[in-house]
Amino acid sequence: MDEVEERRHVVLRNLAVHAGAARGRLRLSLDAAARLACLAPEVIAAIENGSGCASCLTVATHLALFLGLTELGLPRPRPAGME
């Protein structure tokens, strides 16, 4: 497996765990998030359900950053003093 494919799997796995919660924190419905991120609602739903295997790395990274996650789809650490 090449490096890009491995990274895509990591990002998709992390998004399956964290994307739904991040979207919830932003108070975005699936349709609103899809419209604002310029993605089809089916794409976001598939990624959140862990079945987004057809999504490319660019789409997965775009969704992660849109939701306020890191490029790897992980929650960002809280700033110092906000723990």
Beta strands, then each sheet from edge to edge (+ up, - down):
end
